[in-house]
C-alpha cells in the first residue's frame, strides 16, 4: 500500500499543486535531482517548488509504477514539458527512490533520469 | 545447482535478448545487451507474461547487460511490484561494474535483493552489500 504522504505528493505533482507536495516533506528532508545540488530542508524544498511553479510553464507528470518496500518506495514516472512553439512536448522517463521518516513524511526523494 | 527445463528465447530485440531457463525451480531471465528505452518494453512484457502465468519468484540476471537506463529500472521496478503483490520477488544478479554502481546510486539495493552470482541468487546466499 502506498504511504499516505507519497500518495499525496504524487497526486499533488500530477495536479500541479507543488505547495501541497512540499507539505509532505519532513523538516530535514533532502530532495535530490539529477545533476543538481541536493535541496535540504522543508523550507528550501518549498522554495524550490515555488520557484518552479512561478515559471508558469505547464508540465505533465505521469506515474507508471509505485513499489513500496518497508520504509522505502520507488516511483517510476514520466515528466514532460512543452517543446516550444510548434514542437511536441519533451518527455523524459525517470524513477525516484523515496525514504520516509518515522512519522511517515518523506525524508528523501532521489531522482534518477537518463 | 540443478539447471533443468529447456532454455528458450523469450524475447528478442536488436539490442537485447532474453533467455529463460529454470534453475532449482526458479525461472531465470538472462538478459544480454542494453536495457534502455528501446528494449525495456520487451523486458516489461516478459515479466508481465511471467506474472500472468503465475510465476512470481524470478531471477533477472543482469551480468551481461552493458547499459541500464531509467526506463530499464522502471521495467524491473514494475516487475518487483507485481511479484510482491503475490508474495514473490525478483532477485537480481549483478557483478561489480556500471550496473551495480547504478543500483547503488539509485538506492535500489534496498529494494531488490542483489547477488553477485546466479548461484548465490538461486540459493539466497551472499548478497551484494550497500557500501
gemmi code that builds the backbone of each chain (N, CA, C; Angstrom):
import gemmi

chains = {
    "A": [
        ("UNK", (0.850, -1.190, 0.000), (0.000, 0.000, 0.000), (0.890, 1.245, 0.000)),
        ("UNK", (0.529, 2.192, -0.818), (1.339, 3.409, -0.945), (1.119, 4.287, 0.289)),
        ("UNK", (2.198, 4.666, 0.979), (2.042, 5.539, 2.151), (1.273, 6.807, 1.786)),
        ("UNK", (0.504, 7.283, 2.765), (-0.383, 8.423, 2.510), (0.409, 9.645, 2.044)),
        ("UNK", (1.580, 9.853, 2.630), (2.355, 11.047, 2.262), (2.805, 10.974, 0.807)),
        ("UNK", (3.216, 9.785, 0.384), (3.677, 9.650, -1.007), (2.494, 9.773, -1.978)),
        ("UNK", (1.379, 9.149, -1.625), (0.191, 9.269, -2.488), (-0.194, 10.735, -2.648)),
        ("UNK", (-0.096, 11.482, -1.535), (-0.457, 12.906, -1.594), (0.516, 13.690, -2.465)),
        ("UNK", (1.806, 13.371, -2.353), (2.812, 14.075, -3.165), (2.591, 13.775, -4.651)),
        ("UNK", (2.367, 12.521, -4.968), (2.185, 12.156, -6.378), (0.930, 12.812, -6.938)),
        ("UNK", (-0.121, 12.802, -6.139), (-1.355, 13.450, -6.583), (-1.121, 14.947, -6.789)),
        ("UNK", (-0.365, 15.561, -5.877), (-0.097, 16.999, -5.995), (0.775, 17.289, -7.219)),
        ("UNK", (1.772, 16.437, -7.467), (2.604, 16.613, -8.669), (1.742, 16.538, -9.930)),
        ("UNK", (0.858, 15.552, -9.961), (0.017, 15.371, -11.152), (-0.895, 16.584, -11.351)),
        ("UNK", (-1.416, 17.112, -10.222), (-2.327, 18.250, -10.315), (-1.586, 19.568, -10.522)),
        ("UNK", (-0.283, 19.543, -10.298), (0.483, 20.782, -10.413), (0.430, 21.642, -9.167)),
        ("UNK", (0.019, 21.042, -8.055), (-0.067, 21.779, -6.793), (1.212, 21.516, -5.994)),
        ("UNK", (2.257, 22.249, -6.335), (3.552, 21.961, -5.741), (3.633, 22.399, -4.279)),
        ("UNK", (2.805, 23.367, -3.879), (2.782, 23.753, -2.463), (2.276, 22.582, -1.625)),
        ("UNK", (1.237, 21.928, -2.119), (0.709, 20.762, -1.394), (1.744, 19.643, -1.367)),
        ("UNK", (2.494, 19.505, -2.448), (3.527, 18.465, -2.480), (4.598, 18.724, -1.424)),
        ("UNK", (5.030, 19.960, -1.307), (6.123, 20.254, -0.373), (5.701, 20.035, 1.071)),
        ("UNK", (4.396, 20.133, 1.345), (3.914, 19.945, 2.719), (4.195, 18.547, 3.251)),
        ("UNK", (4.408, 17.580, 2.365), (4.595, 16.197, 2.810), (6.053, 15.813, 2.996)),
        ("UNK", (6.943, 16.799, 2.869), (8.362, 16.535, 3.111), (8.698, 16.888, 4.568)),
        ("UNK", (9.516, 16.052, 5.176), (9.907, 16.272, 6.569), (10.782, 17.514, 6.686)),
        ("UNK", (10.920, 18.009, 7.912), (11.660, 19.273, 8.112), (13.107, 19.165, 7.637)),
        ("UNK", (13.700, 17.995, 7.800), (15.097, 17.834, 7.372), (15.251, 17.054, 6.082)),
        ("UNK", (14.196, 17.013, 5.288), (14.198, 16.163, 4.082), (15.213, 16.645, 3.045)),
        ("UNK", (15.608, 15.701, 2.206), (16.500, 16.027, 1.087), (15.771, 15.718, -0.223)),
        ("UNK", (15.879, 16.653, -1.153), (15.281, 16.479, -2.479), (16.428, 16.493, -3.479)),
        ("UNK", (16.671, 15.362, -4.092), (17.851, 15.222, -4.957), (17.407, 15.007, -6.401)),
        ("UNK", (17.772, 15.954, -7.237), (17.514, 15.844, -8.668), (18.821, 15.544, -9.378)),
        ("UNK", (18.733, 14.923, -10.541), (19.964, 14.614, -11.269), (20.714, 15.883, -11.657)),
        ("UNK", (21.998, 15.820, -11.536), (22.896, 16.890, -11.989), (22.658, 18.228, -11.286)),
        ("UNK", (22.047, 18.203, -10.109), (21.830, 19.439, -9.349), (22.226, 19.193, -7.908)),
        ("UNK", (22.639, 20.239, -7.206), (22.943, 20.035, -5.797), (21.670, 19.667, -5.032)),
        ("UNK", (21.777, 18.872, -3.993), (20.577, 18.499, -3.235), (19.951, 19.715, -2.561)),
        ("UNK", (18.649, 19.684, -2.459), (17.923, 20.720, -1.725), (17.542, 20.101, -0.386)),
        ("UNK", (17.994, 20.722, 0.693), (17.838, 20.097, 2.008), (17.005, 20.998, 2.917)),
        ("UNK", (16.006, 20.391, 3.531), (15.142, 21.094, 4.470), (13.798, 21.432, 3.832)),
        ("UNK", (12.773, 21.342, 4.668), (11.417, 21.571, 4.153), (11.280, 22.952, 3.512)),
        ("UNK", (11.828, 23.965, 4.188), (11.672, 25.336, 3.676), (12.359, 25.487, 2.318)),
        ("UNK", (13.531, 24.909, 2.198), (14.267, 25.014, 0.929), (13.540, 24.262, -0.190)),
        ("UNK", (12.951, 23.120, 0.154), (12.213, 22.350, -0.850), (10.963, 23.130, -1.289)),
        ("UNK", (10.276, 23.709, -0.304), (9.079, 24.502, -0.637), (9.461, 25.670, -1.543)),
        ("UNK", (10.590, 26.310, -1.247), (11.041, 27.436, -2.068), (11.396, 26.970, -3.482)),
        ("UNK", (12.061, 25.816, -3.545), (12.437, 25.255, -4.856), (11.187, 24.975, -5.686)),
        ("UNK", (10.195, 24.360, -5.061), (8.953, 24.049, -5.770), (8.227, 25.337, -6.172)),
        ("UNK", (8.236, 26.322, -5.272), (7.544, 27.585, -5.571), (8.202, 28.286, -6.756)),
        ("UNK", (9.535, 28.248, -6.806), (10.245, 28.876, -7.947), (9.887, 28.166, -9.250)),
        ("UNK", (9.816, 26.842, -9.169), (9.463, 26.068, -10.364), (8.042, 26.441, -10.818)),
        ("UNK", (7.112, 26.509, -9.856), (5.719, 26.826, -10.198), (5.605, 28.245, -10.748)),
        ("UNK", (6.436, 29.147, -10.237), (6.360, 30.561, -10.646), (6.747, 30.758, -12.105)),
        ("UNK", (7.433, 29.787, -12.690), (7.779, 29.923, -14.112), (6.527, 29.960, -14.972)),
        ("UNK", (5.463, 29.351, -14.450), (4.208, 29.352, -15.189), (4.211, 28.451, -16.405)),
        ("UNK", (5.185, 27.589, -16.489), (5.274, 26.675, -17.641), (4.500, 25.399, -17.296)),
        ("UNK", (3.573, 24.994, -18.154), (2.836, 23.765, -17.847), (3.747, 22.542, -17.919)),
        ("UNK", (3.357, 21.525, -17.236), (4.102, 20.265, -17.303), (3.131, 19.112, -17.100)),
        ("UNK", (3.605, 17.933, -17.442), (2.833, 16.710, -17.172), (3.700, 15.791, -16.325)),
        ("UNK", (3.090, 15.200, -15.335), (3.788, 14.214, -14.507), (2.895, 12.983, -14.459)),
        ("UNK", (3.364, 11.905, -15.071), (2.576, 10.673, -15.113), (3.298, 9.585, -14.330)),
        ("UNK", (2.570, 8.941, -13.456), (3.142, 7.873, -12.628), (2.835, 6.526, -13.278)),
        ("UNK", (3.877, 5.771, -13.579), (3.684, 4.459, -14.212), (3.676, 3.324, -13.202)),
        ("UNK", (4.418, 3.486, -12.132), (4.503, 2.397, -11.157), (4.969, 2.939, -9.817)),
        ("UNK", (4.494, 2.335, -8.765), (4.990, 2.645, -7.420), (5.230, 1.319, -6.716)),
        ("UNK", (6.429, 1.148, -6.241), (6.794, -0.058, -5.497), (7.138, 0.364, -4.074)),
        ("UNK", (6.478, -0.234, -3.102), (6.728, 0.086, -1.699), (7.406, -1.100, -1.047)),
        ("UNK", (8.480, -0.822, -0.343), (9.227, -1.893, 0.310), (9.702, -1.374, 1.656)),
        ("UNK", (8.958, -1.708, 2.718), (9.314, -1.232, 4.042), (9.245, 0.281, 4.099)),
        ("UNK", (10.318, 0.872, 4.573), (10.347, 2.326, 4.715), (10.806, 3.040, 3.460)),
        ("UNK", (10.761, 2.353, 2.352), (11.194, 2.953, 1.086), (10.162, 2.702, 0.007)),
        ("UNK", (10.270, 3.506, -1.034), (9.408, 3.304, -2.198), (10.173, 3.720, -3.444)),
        ("UNK", (9.744, 3.195, -4.568), (10.274, 3.608, -5.867), (9.106, 4.100, -6.706)),
        ("UNK", (9.318, 5.211, -7.344), (8.294, 5.777, -8.229), (8.852, 5.793, -9.644)),
        ("UNK", (8.138, 5.169, -10.550), (8.521, 5.191, -11.967), (7.606, 6.210, -12.640)),
        ("UNK", (8.199, 7.209, -13.265), (7.376, 8.315, -13.765), (7.850, 8.784, -15.131)),
        ("UNK", (7.010, 9.597, -15.757), (7.394, 10.349, -16.961), (7.075, 11.809, -16.714)),
        ("UNK", (8.013, 12.658, -17.069), (7.858, 14.101, -16.890), (7.961, 14.745, -18.264)),
        ("UNK", (7.049, 15.656, -18.550), (7.064, 16.287, -19.878), (6.828, 17.782, -19.764)),
        ("UNK", (7.505, 18.516, -20.618), (7.320, 19.963, -20.713), (7.104, 20.319, -22.185)),
        ("UNK", (6.485, 21.476, -22.442), (6.299, 21.885, -23.838), (7.640, 22.008, -24.557)),
        ("UNK", (7.641, 21.617, -25.790), (8.897, 21.643, -26.549), (9.164, 22.950, -27.261)),
        ("UNK", (8.307, 23.934, -27.057), (8.474, 25.200, -27.774), (7.439, 25.317, -28.879)),
        ("UNK", (7.392, 26.474, -29.486), (6.344, 26.756, -30.460), (6.348, 25.736, -31.605)),
        ("UNK", (5.215, 25.078, -31.750), (5.067, 24.128, -32.841), (5.790, 22.808, -32.638)),
        ("UNK", (6.451, 22.688, -31.526), (7.209, 21.456, -31.271), (6.429, 20.550, -30.320)),
        ("UNK", (6.617, 19.256, -30.432), (5.936, 18.349, -29.497), (6.521, 18.486, -28.080)),
        ("UNK", (5.751, 18.031, -27.132), (6.236, 18.053, -25.750), (7.464, 17.162, -25.629)),
        ("UNK", (8.364, 17.593, -24.770), (9.563, 16.785, -24.493), (9.294, 15.948, -23.248)),
        ("UNK", (9.362, 14.656, -23.412), (9.083, 13.766, -22.290), (10.350, 13.027, -21.895)),
        ("UNK", (10.567, 12.919, -20.622), (11.684, 12.098, -20.168), (11.193, 11.163, -19.060)),
        ("UNK", (11.769, 9.977, -19.073), (11.386, 8.978, -18.074), (12.357, 9.044, -16.908)),
        ("UNK", (11.866, 8.702, -15.761), (12.738, 8.681, -14.593), (12.199, 7.762, -13.529)),
        ("UNK", (13.007, 7.580, -12.518), (12.498, 6.890, -11.341), (13.078, 7.576, -10.114)),
        ("UNK", (12.316, 7.549, -9.065), (12.744, 8.179, -7.820), (12.664, 7.153, -6.707)),
        ("UNK", (13.690, 7.133, -5.890), (13.608, 6.322, -4.680), (13.275, 7.270, -3.529)),
        ("UNK", (12.368, 6.814, -2.691), (11.816, 7.661, -1.640), (12.016, 6.968, -0.293)),
        ("UNK", (12.482, 7.739, 0.664), (12.655, 7.215, 2.021), (11.746, 8.029, 2.949)),
        ("UNK", (11.198, 7.347, 3.944), (10.250, 8.001, 4.850), (10.838, 8.115, 6.247)),
        ("UNK", (10.387, 9.116, 6.986), (10.834, 9.203, 8.377), (9.851, 8.449, 9.270)),
        ("UNK", (10.090, 8.501, 10.572), (9.276, 7.712, 11.499), (7.830, 8.204, 11.547)),
        ("UNK", (7.595, 9.437, 11.104), (6.219, 9.962, 11.098), (5.519, 9.693, 9.769)),
        ("UNK", (6.241, 9.086, 8.849), (5.642, 8.784, 7.559), (5.825, 9.887, 6.535)),
        ("UNK", (6.492, 10.969, 6.940), (6.767, 12.041, 5.979), (7.962, 11.656, 5.107)),
        ("UNK", (8.091, 12.330, 3.999), (9.180, 11.996, 3.077), (10.486, 12.589, 3.599)),
        ("UNK", (11.437, 11.710, 3.847), (12.744, 12.137, 4.345), (13.735, 12.347, 3.208)),
        ("UNK", (13.545, 11.623, 2.117), (14.454, 11.792, 0.979), (13.722, 11.411, -0.305)),
        ("UNK", (13.908, 12.243, -1.297), (13.389, 11.971, -2.649), (14.587, 12.063, -3.567)),
        ("UNK", (14.950, 10.961, -4.169), (16.144, 10.938, -5.005), (15.775, 10.495, -6.427)),
        ("UNK", (15.938, 11.379, -7.369), (15.544, 11.076, -8.744), (16.716, 10.557, -9.550)),
        ("UNK", (16.379, 9.693, -10.484), (17.370, 9.259, -11.456), (16.729, 9.359, -12.837)),
        ("UNK", (17.388, 10.026, -13.719), (16.917, 10.103, -15.105), (18.080, 9.794, -16.015)),
        ("UNK", (17.775, 9.310, -17.158), (18.858, 9.009, -18.088), (18.843, 7.558, -18.482)),
    ],
    "B": [
        ("UNK", (23.684, -26.812, -7.960), (22.646, -26.085, -8.690), (22.166, -26.961, -9.838)),
        ("UNK", (20.886, -27.135, -9.899), (20.321, -28.007, -10.918), (19.655, -27.168, -12.016)),
        ("UNK", (20.267, -27.203, -13.183), (19.662, -26.498, -14.313), (18.743, -27.477, -15.017)),
        ("UNK", (17.477, -27.155, -15.035), (16.550, -28.069, -15.681), (15.600, -27.307, -16.608)),
        ("UNK", (14.845, -28.049, -17.336), (13.954, -27.438, -18.301), (14.742, -26.951, -19.500)),
        ("UNK", (14.029, -26.566, -20.511), (14.719, -26.136, -21.714), (14.979, -24.638, -21.671)),
        ("UNK", (16.060, -24.255, -22.298), (16.334, -22.843, -22.439), (15.528, -22.312, -23.608)),
        ("UNK", (14.920, -21.174, -23.417), (14.151, -20.607, -24.513), (14.454, -19.134, -24.649)),
        ("UNK", (14.297, -18.667, -25.855), (14.484, -17.253, -26.102), (13.113, -16.617, -26.015)),
        ("UNK", (12.850, -15.900, -24.909), (11.507, -15.390, -24.664), (11.304, -14.008, -25.260)),
        ("UNK", (12.357, -13.340, -25.520), (12.203, -12.012, -26.080), (13.449, -11.659, -26.850)),
        ("UNK", (13.250, -10.919, -27.888), (14.429, -10.517, -28.631), (14.209, -9.149, -29.236)),
        ("UNK", (15.197, -8.338, -29.109), (15.228, -7.024, -29.732), (16.628, -6.912, -30.293)),
        ("UNK", (16.768, -6.049, -31.251), (18.092, -5.906, -31.877), (19.198, -5.716, -30.844)),
        ("UNK", (18.873, -4.977, -29.776), (19.899, -4.635, -28.792), (19.801, -5.434, -27.504)),
        ("UNK", (18.859, -6.360, -27.436), (18.692, -7.117, -26.185), (18.112, -8.482, -26.486)),
        ("UNK", (18.640, -9.500, -25.835), (17.994, -10.812, -25.917), (17.711, -11.302, -24.507)),
        ("UNK", (16.662, -12.090, -24.400), (16.262, -12.648, -23.107), (16.215, -14.155, -23.248)),
        ("UNK", (17.046, -14.828, -22.503), (16.981, -16.283, -22.443), (16.399, -16.682, -21.092)),
        ("UNK", (15.440, -17.569, -21.149), (14.797, -18.011, -19.920), (15.141, -19.467, -19.680)),
        ("UNK", (15.600, -19.758, -18.502), (15.816, -21.153, -18.129), (15.451, -21.328, -16.669)),
        ("UNK", (15.381, -22.554, -16.258), (14.932, -22.858, -14.898), (16.087, -23.459, -14.123)),
        ("UNK", (16.338, -22.912, -12.955), (17.374, -23.436, -12.075), (16.739, -23.666, -10.711)),
        ("UNK", (16.800, -24.904, -10.263), (16.210, -25.253, -8.963), (14.804, -24.663, -8.817)),
        ("UNK", (14.012, -24.815, -9.827), (12.602, -24.412, -9.836), (12.385, -22.904, -9.844)),
        ("UNK", (13.464, -22.147, -10.059), (13.289, -20.695, -10.205), (13.527, -20.326, -11.662)),
        ("UNK", (12.659, -19.523, -12.203), (12.851, -19.062, -13.569), (13.916, -17.975, -13.599)),
        ("UNK", (14.850, -18.160, -14.485), (15.954, -17.212, -14.617), (15.828, -16.504, -15.952)),
        ("UNK", (15.743, -15.189, -15.899), (15.701, -14.360, -17.112), (17.091, -13.775, -17.307)),
        ("UNK", (17.767, -14.304, -18.267), (19.149, -13.881, -18.525), (19.137, -12.865, -19.668)),
        ("UNK", (19.473, -11.634, -19.331), (19.426, -10.556, -20.312), (20.818, -10.315, -20.873)),
        ("UNK", (20.872, -10.075, -22.162), (22.149, -9.753, -22.812), (21.943, -8.540, -23.711)),
        ("UNK", (22.724, -7.488, -23.434), (22.640, -6.287, -24.263), (22.303, -5.064, -23.437)),
        ("UNK", (21.567, -4.149, -24.046), (21.209, -2.895, -23.383), (19.752, -2.930, -22.938)),
        ("UNK", (19.537, -2.506, -21.691), (18.177, -2.404, -21.167), (17.865, -0.917, -21.077)),
        ("UNK", (17.192, -0.420, -22.101), (17.003, 1.026, -22.218), (15.624, 1.338, -22.776)),
        ("UNK", (15.438, 2.566, -23.222), (14.106, 2.986, -23.656), (13.608, 2.158, -24.849)),
        ("UNK", (14.525, 1.654, -25.652), (14.119, 0.854, -26.811), (13.763, -0.570, -26.423)),
        ("UNK", (14.451, -1.111, -25.439), (14.299, -2.537, -25.132), (13.485, -2.815, -23.870)),
        ("UNK", (13.308, -1.792, -23.026), (12.599, -2.062, -21.770), (11.165, -2.559, -21.990)),
        ("UNK", (10.443, -2.139, -23.057), (9.106, -2.737, -23.253), (9.151, -4.257, -23.440)),
        ("UNK", (10.218, -4.755, -24.067), (10.356, -6.201, -24.251), (10.510, -6.898, -22.904)),
        ("UNK", (11.331, -6.297, -22.045), (11.545, -6.896, -20.722), (10.273, -6.783, -19.888)),
        ("UNK", (9.642, -5.615, -19.958), (8.393, -5.439, -19.208), (7.373, -6.487, -19.649)),
        ("UNK", (7.249, -6.704, -20.947), (6.276, -7.680, -21.455), (6.615, -9.089, -20.979)),
        ("UNK", (7.899, -9.416, -20.956), (8.301, -10.754, -20.499), (7.972, -10.942, -19.022)),
        ("UNK", (8.189, -9.906, -18.216), (7.915, -10.024, -16.782), (6.409, -10.035, -16.514)),
        ("UNK", (5.662, -9.272, -17.286), (4.201, -9.313, -17.152), (3.681, -10.700, -17.525)),
        ("UNK", (4.218, -11.264, -18.602), (3.782, -12.595, -19.030), (4.098, -13.633, -17.948)),
        ("UNK", (5.258, -13.505, -17.320), (5.601, -14.437, -16.238), (4.599, -14.324, -15.105)),
        ("UNK", (4.259, -13.104, -14.749), (3.295, -12.897, -13.674), (1.945, -13.499, -14.039)),
        ("UNK", (1.528, -13.305, -15.282), (0.225, -13.831, -15.711), (0.216, -15.364, -15.736)),
        ("UNK", (1.404, -15.955, -15.877), (1.492, -17.423, -15.830), (1.578, -17.934, -14.394)),
        ("UNK", (1.628, -17.006, -13.452), (1.710, -17.407, -12.053), (3.117, -17.557, -11.537)),
        ("UNK", (4.107, -17.092, -12.295), (5.497, -17.144, -11.836), (5.827, -15.824, -11.143)),
        ("UNK", (5.962, -15.907, -9.826), (6.193, -14.688, -9.059), (7.531, -14.703, -8.327)),
        ("UNK", (8.299, -15.741, -8.528), (9.644, -15.790, -7.942), (10.619, -15.967, -9.100)),
        ("UNK", (11.256, -14.863, -9.453), (12.098, -14.841, -10.640), (13.488, -14.335, -10.291)),
        ("UNK", (14.411, -14.708, -11.144), (15.748, -14.136, -11.089), (15.985, -13.420, -12.416)),
        ("UNK", (16.409, -12.178, -12.335), (16.814, -11.457, -13.541), (18.327, -11.284, -13.472)),
        ("UNK", (18.979, -11.930, -14.403), (20.445, -11.915, -14.425), (20.919, -10.774, -15.324)),
        ("UNK", (21.523, -9.771, -14.682), (21.991, -8.581, -15.403), (23.484, -8.644, -15.718)),
        ("UNK", (24.072, -9.797, -15.498), (25.524, -9.919, -15.665), (25.980, -9.493, -17.054)),
        ("UNK", (25.147, -9.793, -18.051), (25.539, -9.488, -19.436), (24.854, -8.233, -19.973)),
        ("UNK", (24.314, -7.438, -19.075), (23.720, -6.156, -19.500), (24.803, -5.090, -19.441)),
        ("UNK", (24.986, -4.381, -20.541), (26.062, -3.391, -20.571), (25.558, -1.970, -20.393)),
        ("UNK", (24.244, -1.769, -20.436), (23.699, -0.427, -20.222), (22.305, -0.549, -19.642)),
        ("UNK", (22.021, 0.273, -18.658), (20.721, 0.245, -17.982), (20.300, 1.683, -17.729)),
        ("UNK", (19.158, 2.081, -18.269), (18.710, 3.453, -18.031), (17.466, 3.456, -17.145)),
        ("UNK", (16.883, 4.631, -16.969), (15.774, 4.746, -16.024), (14.542, 3.972, -16.494)),
        ("UNK", (14.357, 3.828, -17.801), (13.210, 3.036, -18.258), (13.437, 1.548, -17.984)),
        ("UNK", (14.694, 1.126, -18.077), (15.022, -0.252, -17.726), (14.799, -0.499, -16.249)),
        ("UNK", (15.237, 0.461, -15.430), (14.976, 0.344, -13.997), (13.465, 0.279, -13.749)),
        ("UNK", (12.726, 1.085, -14.514), (11.272, 1.087, -14.361), (10.663, -0.274, -14.658)),
        ("UNK", (11.178, -0.945, -15.671), (10.667, -2.288, -16.002), (10.934, -3.254, -14.854)),
        ("UNK", (12.126, -3.168, -14.264), (12.457, -4.059, -13.140), (11.612, -3.714, -11.909)),
        ("UNK", (11.442, -2.421, -11.664), (10.642, -1.992, -10.505), (9.194, -2.455, -10.671)),
        ("UNK", (8.659, -2.315, -11.880), (7.294, -2.779, -12.127), (7.164, -4.281, -11.915)),
        ("UNK", (8.170, -5.018, -12.359), (8.171, -6.467, -12.154), (8.203, -6.824, -10.685)),
        ("UNK", (9.030, -6.103, -9.940), (9.109, -6.360, -8.496), (7.787, -6.029, -7.811)),
        ("UNK", (7.159, -4.952, -8.232), (5.869, -4.577, -7.638), (4.834, -5.682, -7.869)),
        ("UNK", (4.777, -6.193, -9.103), (3.811, -7.261, -9.399), (4.141, -8.523, -8.604)),
        ("UNK", (5.427, -8.861, -8.530), (5.821, -10.069, -7.797), (5.436, -9.959, -6.323)),
        ("UNK", (5.684, -8.793, -5.744), (5.392, -8.607, -4.312), (3.895, -8.695, -4.042)),
        ("UNK", (3.096, -8.309, -4.995), (1.646, -8.406, -4.801), (1.209, -9.855, -4.604)),
        ("UNK", (2.039, -10.793, -5.073), (1.731, -12.221, -4.927), (2.729, -12.901, -3.989)),
        ("UNK", (3.295, -12.100, -3.080), (4.250, -12.609, -2.090), (5.478, -13.222, -2.747)),
        ("UNK", (5.794, -12.795, -3.920), (7.001, -13.268, -4.592), (8.079, -12.202, -4.577)),
        ("UNK", (9.064, -12.384, -5.414), (10.107, -11.370, -5.517), (10.904, -11.591, -6.801)),
        ("UNK", (11.556, -10.536, -7.208), (12.546, -10.645, -8.276), (13.910, -10.447, -7.637)),
        ("UNK", (14.769, -11.425, -7.818), (16.157, -11.298, -7.373), (16.998, -10.888, -8.573)),
        ("UNK", (17.948, -10.016, -8.321), (18.817, -9.561, -9.399), (20.212, -10.138, -9.227)),
        ("UNK", (20.846, -10.391, -10.340), (22.259, -10.776, -10.342), (23.024, -9.669, -11.059)),
        ("UNK", (24.020, -9.120, -10.382), (24.837, -8.062, -10.992), (26.237, -8.145, -10.430)),
        ("UNK", (27.190, -8.103, -11.305), (28.579, -8.124, -10.849), (29.068, -6.682, -10.679)),
        ("UNK", (30.212, -6.536, -10.032), (30.781, -5.204, -9.848), (30.971, -4.527, -11.195)),
        ("UNK", (30.571, -3.277, -11.282), (30.688, -2.548, -12.539), (29.602, -1.501, -12.645)),
        ("UNK", (29.361, -1.061, -13.849), (28.454, 0.056, -14.091), (27.034, -0.206, -13.595)),
        ("UNK", (26.537, -1.412, -13.845), (25.145, -1.711, -13.482), (24.986, -1.707, -11.957)),
        ("UNK", (25.930, -2.323, -11.277), (25.844, -2.374, -9.819), (26.012, -0.979, -9.221)),
        ("UNK", (26.874, -0.169, -9.824), (27.027, 1.213, -9.348), (25.703, 1.964, -9.467)),
        ("UNK", (25.015, 1.735, -10.571), (23.731, 2.411, -10.766), (22.714, 1.960, -9.713)),
        ("UNK", (22.675, 0.675, -9.445), (21.739, 0.174, -8.433), (22.058, 0.774, -7.060)),
        ("UNK", (23.341, 0.976, -6.787), (23.736, 1.602, -5.521), (23.302, 3.068, -5.488)),
        ("UNK", (23.641, 3.784, -6.564), (23.375, 5.224, -6.615), (21.892, 5.507, -6.440)),
        ("UNK", (21.077, 4.691, -7.063), (19.636, 4.935, -7.030), (18.976, 4.415, -5.751)),
        ("UNK", (19.723, 3.769, -4.903), (19.142, 3.241, -3.670), (18.387, 1.938, -3.867)),
        ("UNK", (18.504, 1.346, -5.041), (17.703, 0.150, -5.324), (18.241, -1.112, -4.660)),
        ("UNK", (19.437, -1.029, -4.092), (19.913, -2.197, -3.329), (19.058, -2.410, -2.086)),
        ("UNK", (18.300, -1.370, -1.712), (17.398, -1.511, -0.558), (16.041, -2.089, -0.970)),
        ("UNK", (15.814, -2.168, -2.251), (14.504, -2.584, -2.757), (14.561, -3.970, -3.389)),
        ("UNK", (15.697, -4.271, -4.006), (15.904, -5.578, -4.614), (16.942, -6.345, -3.806)),
        ("UNK", (16.804, -7.649, -3.796), (17.894, -8.492, -3.328), (18.824, -8.689, -4.514)),
        ("UNK", (20.073, -8.265, -4.360), (21.030, -8.318, -5.461), (22.172, -9.249, -5.068)),
        ("UNK", (22.512, -10.146, -5.960), (23.516, -11.170, -5.683), (24.633, -11.071, -6.719)),
        ("UNK", (25.828, -11.440, -6.283), (26.950, -11.331, -7.227), (26.976, -12.433, -8.276)),
        ("UNK", (26.359, -13.564, -7.982), (26.374, -14.688, -8.934), (24.986, -15.323, -8.990)),
        ("UNK", (24.751, -16.052, -10.050), (23.486, -16.770, -10.195), (23.335, -17.817, -9.085)),
        ("UNK", (24.438, -18.474, -8.764), (24.385, -19.489, -7.703), (23.913, -18.869, -6.384)),
        ("UNK", (24.440, -17.687, -6.070), (24.019, -17.006, -4.837), (22.540, -16.630, -4.900)),
        ("UNK", (22.091, -16.185, -6.069), (20.685, -15.787, -6.197), (19.760, -16.984, -6.027)),
        ("UNK", (20.115, -18.098, -6.625), (19.272, -19.294, -6.527), (19.197, -19.773, -5.077)),
        ("UNK", (20.334, -19.759, -4.409), (20.388, -20.279, -3.047), (20.150, -19.235, -1.984)),
        ("UNK", (19.769, -18.014, -2.376), (19.605, -16.891, -1.449), (20.847, -16.777, -0.560)),
        ("UNK", (21.982, -16.818, -1.216), (23.248, -16.756, -0.488), (23.719, -15.332, -0.275)),
        ("UNK", (25.008, -15.146, -0.419), (25.614, -13.838, -0.165), (25.014, -12.773, -1.083)),
        ("UNK", (24.605, -11.659, -0.468), (24.065, -10.552, -1.257), (25.111, -9.459, -1.397)),
        ("UNK", (24.908, -8.657, -2.404), (25.778, -7.504, -2.600), (25.469, -6.488, -1.504)),
        ("UNK", (26.487, -6.017, -0.839), (26.284, -5.051, 0.237), (26.010, -3.660, -0.310)),
        ("UNK", (25.484, -2.849, 0.540), (25.158, -1.475, 0.145), (26.220, -0.538, 0.712)),
        ("UNK", (27.465, -0.799, 0.350), (28.559, 0.016, 0.898), (29.171, 0.869, -0.201)),
    ],
}
model = gemmi.Model(1)
for chain_id, residues in chains.items():
    chain = gemmi.Chain(chain_id)
    for i, (resn, *xyz) in enumerate(residues, 1):
        res = gemmi.Residue()
        res.name, res.seqid = resn, gemmi.SeqId(i, " ")
        for name, pos in zip(("N", "CA", "C"), xyz):
            atom = gemmi.Atom()
            atom.name, atom.element = name, gemmi.Element(name[0])
            atom.pos, atom.b_iso = gemmi.Position(*pos), 0.0
            res.add_atom(atom)
        chain.add_residue(res)
    model.add_chain(chain)
structure = gemmi.Structure()
structure.add_model(model)
structure.setup_entities()
